[in-house]
Amino acid sequence: MGRTTTAMAVLLSLVAGSCITFEKQTATFHYDTQRDKLLIFQVYEGIYGNTNKESLDETEINEMTSVLEGERTFFFSNWISEYDRAAVERLVKDLAVEAEQKDAKPEVVKAKQEALALAKLILENAKVENGRFYMNSEQKLSGYQFVTLNNASKVVAQANLCISAAVKAHPFADKPGENELSVESAHLLRTAASKAHAWITLDGSCIRARMPLAYGDFLGIRKDWWAQKIEKAMAKAESREQEMARVLREAREFLLSDIWVSYVDHVVEITLGDPSSRRATVSSTLPDSAYKPNAIAFARERHGIAESVDLEKLKSEFFGPSGAPQKQSAQ
């Protein structure tokens, strides 16, 4: 198994590819504890089709239409990681059949059952509403979405059961190959799964993901992440300066986001936001993007482009009074 591990891969089980992409995404999270709702305000800047054509091709038009007419939202990585309601509905049907397989191993059946329960909960509680297209400050096609997850604590609890079941069912290698988790990490993950580990938690608007991992594996992931980006940029001799500038922009967005990564007692903790904050914001410029204005005509003709939008106002209205940022005390 690759270094991403089953525990985290389970969180991306609703993955699909896309021909429509964007340059930058900003997601602002707010957890309304009283109503048990997780609210996410999504902003996508520089939306375009990744072919070299001046306008969208048929595949890209179908992709864009499915987003605008269905319930799909994206979580960075060029729209690779996404929630697609239609896909989850198909997944529920498939899992319902797989969970009844009599010849499968008990732990595999259990993992399917927990995944089925999670998919059903998501269908019952997730809602995606599309906003308007608009042109950002650089006159690039942009848009926004409102994402609501009702009964968030219940969904998170089921997600934790799902991840633990998936870890228990995963056949970790006794002699892992290159880019696979070590035997020590496999042991840590299995132990955590057997003790009902809280893989994901909500603490106010702070979202935490906690994954046991051996130090060597954590170090490899950390080094690979930055080293690969820098080495790839430096390898492009003809555009090295431009590529390095892009990597620096990406690093800047990461550093300005409310995201923290720590490693304590063999556990990697990824934290979005702070418990005392009403909101958490994550912003990322996506790698290898090359914006082209080829989706503007489609957006204008089919759905219209707003002359102006007040993103802060839209965000505040969506979050409501409980999502207002805390006032800083006078120094």
C-alpha positions in Angstrom: 0.0 0.0 0.0 1.3 3.5 -0.8 2.3 6.1 1.7 -1.1 7.7 1.6 -2.4 4.7 3.6 -5.7 3.1 3.7 -6.8 5.3 6.5 -6.5 8.4 4.4 -7.4 6.8 1.1 -10.8 5.9 2.6 -11.5 9.6 2.8 -11.1 9.8 -0.9 -13.2 6.9 -1.8 -15.6 9.0 -3.8 -12.9 10.0 -6.3 -13.5 10.9 -10.0 -11.5 12.5 -12.7 -12.3 15.7 -14.5 -11.5 17.6 -17.7 -12.6 20.9 -16.2 -10.0 22.4 -13.8 -9.2 25.7 -12.0 -6.2 27.7 -10.9 -7.0 28.3 -7.2 -9.5 27.2 -4.6 -10.4 28.7 -1.2 -12.6 26.8 1.2 -13.9 28.4 4.4 -15.3 26.0 7.0 -17.7 26.8 9.9 -19.1 24.2 12.3 -22.4 25.4 13.8 -22.4 23.4 17.0 -26.0 24.2 18.0 -27.4 23.0 14.7 -24.7 20.3 14.2 -24.0 21.6 10.7 -20.7 21.8 9.0 -20.8 24.7 6.5 -18.3 25.1 3.7 -18.1 28.1 1.4 -16.1 27.2 -1.7 -14.5 29.6 -4.1 -12.9 28.5 -7.4 -10.8 31.0 -9.4 -9.6 30.6 -13.0 -12.0 27.9 -14.2 -11.1 26.5 -17.6 -11.0 23.4 -19.8 -7.6 21.7 -19.8 -7.6 21.0 -23.6 -5.7 23.4 -25.8 -8.8 24.5 -27.6 -10.3 28.0 -27.6 -13.6 26.7 -26.4 -14.8 23.7 -24.3 -15.1 20.4 -26.1 -18.0 18.1 -25.7 -16.5 16.2 -22.8 -15.8 19.4 -20.9 -19.3 20.7 -21.6 -20.8 17.5 -20.2 -18.5 17.8 -17.2 -19.4 21.4 -16.5 -23.1 20.7 -17.0 -23.0 17.8 -14.5 -21.5 20.2 -11.9 -24.0 22.9 -12.5 -27.1 20.6 -12.7 -26.1 18.1 -10.1 -24.6 18.2 -6.6 -20.8 18.1 -6.9 -18.1 19.9 -4.9 -14.4 19.6 -5.0 -11.5 19.5 -2.5 -8.4 20.7 -4.3 -6.2 18.5 -6.5 -7.7 19.9 -9.8 -11.1 18.6 -9.1 -9.8 15.0 -8.6 -11.1 14.7 -5.0 -14.7 15.4 -5.0 -18.2 14.7 -3.7 -20.6 13.8 -6.4 -24.1 12.9 -5.3 -24.8 10.8 -8.4 -21.6 8.8 -7.9 -22.5 8.2 -4.2 -25.9 6.9 -5.2 -24.3 4.4 -7.5 -21.8 3.5 -4.8 -24.6 2.7 -2.3 -26.1 0.3 -4.8 -22.8 -1.4 -5.4 -21.9 -1.6 -1.7 -25.3 -3.0 -0.8 -24.6 -6.0 -3.0 -20.9 -6.4 -1.9 -21.8 -6.2 1.8 -24.0 -9.3 1.3 -21.3 -11.5 -0.2 -21.1 -14.7 1.8 -17.7 -15.9 0.6 -15.9 -12.8 1.6 -13.7 -12.5 4.7 -15.7 -11.2 7.7 -13.4 -8.1 8.1 -13.9 -7.3 4.4 -17.7 -7.6 4.7 -17.6 -5.4 7.9 -15.6 -2.8 6.0 -18.2 -2.8 3.2 -21.1 -2.5 5.7 -19.5 0.5 7.4 -18.7 2.2 4.1 -22.4 1.6 3.0 -23.6 3.2 6.2 -21.3 6.2 5.7 -22.4 6.6 2.1 -26.1 6.6 3.1 -25.5 9.1 5.8 -23.7 11.4 3.4 -26.6 11.2 0.9 -29.1 12.0 3.6 -27.2 14.9 5.0 -25.0 16.5 2.3 -26.3 19.4 0.2 -24.4 21.3 -2.5 -25.8 24.6 -3.9 -24.1 26.4 -6.8 -23.7 30.1 -6.7 -22.9 32.4 -9.7 -20.1 32.7 -12.1 -18.1 35.9 -11.9 -14.8 37.4 -13.1 -12.2 37.7 -10.4 -9.7 40.6 -10.1 -7.6 39.1 -12.9 -10.6 38.8 -15.1 -10.6 35.1 -15.0 -13.8 33.0 -14.8 -14.6 32.1 -11.2 -17.5 30.7 -9.2 -18.6 29.7 -5.7 -20.7 27.0 -3.9 -22.4 26.5 -0.6 -21.9 23.1 1.0 -23.9 21.9 4.0 -23.4 18.7 6.0 -26.2 18.2 8.5 -25.8 15.9 11.5 -22.1 16.5 11.1 -21.1 14.8 14.4 -23.0 11.6 13.4 -21.4 11.6 9.9 -17.9 12.0 11.5 -18.6 9.2 14.0 -19.5 6.9 11.1 -16.5 8.0 9.1 -14.3 6.9 12.0 -16.0 3.5 12.2 -15.5 3.2 8.4 -11.8 4.0 8.5 -11.1 1.6 11.4 -13.0 -1.2 9.5 -11.0 -0.5 6.4 -7.7 -0.6 8.2 -8.6 -3.9 9.8 -9.5 -5.3 6.4 -6.4 -4.1 4.6 -3.8 -6.8 3.8 -0.6 -5.0 4.9 2.5 -6.5 3.4 4.9 -8.4 5.7 7.8 -7.1 3.6 6.7 -3.8 2.1 8.2 -2.7 -1.1 9.4 0.8 -2.1 6.9 3.6 -1.3 4.9 1.3 0.9 4.2 1.8 4.6 6.6 0.1 7.0 5.7 -2.8 9.2 5.8 -0.5 12.2 3.2 1.9 10.7 1.0 -1.1 9.8 1.2 -2.2 13.4 0.4 1.3 14.7 -2.6 1.6 12.3 -4.0 -1.8 13.3 -3.6 -1.1 17.0 -5.4 2.3 16.6 -8.2 0.7 14.6 -8.8 -2.0 17.3 -9.1 0.8 20.0 -11.7 2.8 18.2 -9.2 5.6 17.2 -10.7 9.0 16.4 -9.3 9.5 12.9 -11.4 12.7 12.4 -12.7 15.1 15.1 -14.6 18.3 15.2 -13.7 20.9 17.8 -15.6 24.0 17.2 -14.8 24.9 13.6 -11.5 23.1 14.0 -11.3 19.9 12.0 -8.6 17.4 12.9 -7.4 14.3 11.1 -5.1 12.0 13.2 -3.2 9.1 11.8 -0.7 6.9 13.5 2.5 6.6 11.5 6.1 5.5 12.1 8.6 8.4 12.0 10.4 7.1 9.0 7.2 7.0 6.9 6.3 10.5 8.1 9.7 11.9 7.3 9.5 10.3 3.8 6.2 11.9 3.1 7.3 15.3 4.3 10.5 15.2 2.3 8.9 13.8 -0.8 6.2 16.5 -0.8 8.5 19.5 -1.0 11.5 17.9 -2.7 9.4 16.7 -5.6 7.8 20.1 -6.2 11.2 21.9 -6.1 13.1 19.3 -8.2 10.3 19.3 -10.8 10.4 23.1 -11.0 14.2 23.2 -11.3 14.3 20.5 -14.0 12.5 22.8 -16.4 15.6 24.7 -17.4 13.8 26.9 -20.0 11.2 28.1 -17.5 12.9 27.4 -14.2 12.4 30.9 -12.8 8.7 30.8 -13.7 8.2 27.4 -12.2 10.0 28.3 -9.0 7.8 31.3 -8.7 4.7 29.1 -9.1 6.0 26.7 -6.3 6.6 29.7 -4.0 3.1 31.0 -4.7 1.7 27.6 -3.8 3.8 27.5 -0.6 2.6 31.0 0.3 -1.1 30.0 0.0 -0.4 26.9 2.2 1.4 29.0 4.8 -1.4 31.6 4.9 -4.1 28.9 5.3 -5.4 27.8 8.7 -3.8 24.4 8.3 -1.2 22.9 10.6 0.7 19.6 10.6 2.3 18.1 13.6 3.9 14.8 14.6 3.8 13.7 18.2 4.0 10.3 19.8 3.9 8.5 16.4 0.7 10.3 15.3 0.4 12.8 12.4 -2.2 15.4 13.1 -3.5 17.6 10.3 -5.5 20.5 11.8 -7.8 23.0 10.0 -8.4 26.0 12.1 -8.3 26.7 15.8 -10.9 25.7 18.4 -11.4 29.3 19.5 -12.0 30.5 15.9 -15.4 30.7 14.2 -14.0 29.9 10.8 -11.1 28.0 9.2 -9.8 28.8 5.7 -7.7 26.7 3.4 -6.5 28.2 0.1 -4.4 26.5 -2.5 -3.1 27.3 -6.0 -3.2 24.1 -7.9 -0.1 22.7 -9.6 0.6 22.7 -13.4 -2.4 25.0 -14.1 -2.3 27.0 -17.3 -5.5 29.1 -17.4 -7.2 29.7 -20.8 -10.4 31.7 -21.2 -12.1 28.9 -23.0 -15.0 28.4 -20.6 -16.2 32.0 -20.5 -18.5 31.8 -23.5 -20.1 28.6 -22.2 -20.7 30.2 -18.7 -22.1 33.4 -20.2 -24.4 31.7 -22.7 -25.7 28.9 -20.5 -25.7 30.4 -17.0 -24.7 34.0 -17.1 -21.9 35.8 -15.4 -22.5 38.2 -12.5 -21.3 41.7 -13.0 -20.0 41.7 -9.4 -20.1 39.6 -6.3 -19.5 40.3 -2.6 -17.9 37.1 -1.4 -17.6 38.2 2.2 -21.3 39.1 2.3 -22.3 35.8 0.8 -20.1 34.0 3.2 -21.5 35.8 6.2 -25.1 35.3 5.2 -24.4 31.6 4.6 -22.7 31.0 8.0 -25.1 33.2 9.9 -24.5 34.9 13.3 -22.7 31.9 14.8 -20.1 32.0 12.0 -19.1 35.6 12.6 -15.3 35.9 13.2 -14.3 36.6 16.8 -13.4 40.2 17.5 -9.8 40.7 18.6 -9.4 42.1 22.1 -7.8 45.5 22.4 -4.0 45.4 23.1 
